[in-house]
Amino acid sequence: MAIKLEVKNLYKIFGEHPKQAFELLKQGLDKEHIFEKTGATVGVQDANLAIEEGEIFVIMGLSGSGKSTLVRLLNRLIEPTRGQVLIDGEDIAVISDQALREVRRKKISMVFQSFALMPHMSVIDNTAFGLELAGMSKAERHERALDALKQVNLEQWANSYPDELSGGMRQRVGIAMAMTFNPELLLADEPTSALDVTTQAQIVRQMMELRDDFGTGIIIVTHNIGVAAYMADQLIVMHHGKVVDHGTREEVLNNPTSDYTKKLLEAVPEMEGKRYV
């Protein structure tokens, strides 16, 4: 299959002295020592990825590992310090703001950990809100929003309000909001972390159905090994801003190459990775 998204030598340095941080990286200093010397934080360090069309790509790591920073670089919610993010061969790190808006409208959407749905608006109006901001007519945006709600099995709740929905249902509205633009890539940053185990499994399966039914590529950020074990075609593990393991889920979970990943997996109960199977 064709490469949909490619990351080449991608860095994100937070702070006022990125040049100093790069010099210290060349000298082999780690993230903590660079912060002590410069006040700069290494968010992502020399990431290289290739994601195929329709693939489920999981970014795994604990808090502070750089996984959420990386996923926000993929649609330029934050600006890279150095490197390339190529979508269909186009480097979105250097395109104009107008061109970036078109990429976000047509190719890539994002689901966040927690959606603050507007309580005074119905589910269908919340779902269609992005389309309203884009200037689409009410009839057309409601049609699109209803189609997206059908994709997450919430069309019967279209005229309800957020306080009538469970936490898992509100998260599915968040997925529907992202799907209104019919994206080719869906970025999901910890979409299950605030939910109970049963609802987590429902959200995971919902996203996999989107891939199976519509060919949507999914890049999901998680610290949950069970999610990774169930979903991933490819899987990376991040630590201190670096990709320390990369491969298929079988390769990474059964034969990790880094000591960090081995320790991470050893700390997880045996059944954790089988939760969603």
Buried (B, 14 or more C-beta within 10 A) or exposed (E): EEBBBBBBEBBBBBBEBBEBBBEBBEEEBBBEEBBEEBEBBBBBBBBBBBBBBBBBBBBBBEEBBBBBBBBBBBBBEBEBBBBBBBBBEBBBBEBEEEEBEEBBBEBBBBBBBBBEBEEEBBBBBBBBBBBBEEEBEEEEBBBBBBBBBBBBBBBEBBEBBBEEBEEBBBBBBBBBBBBBBBBBBBBBBBBBBEBEEEBBBBBBEBBBBBBEEBEBBBBBBBBBBBBBBBBBBBBBBBBBBBBBBBBEBEBBBEEBBBEBBEEBBEEBEEEEBEBBE
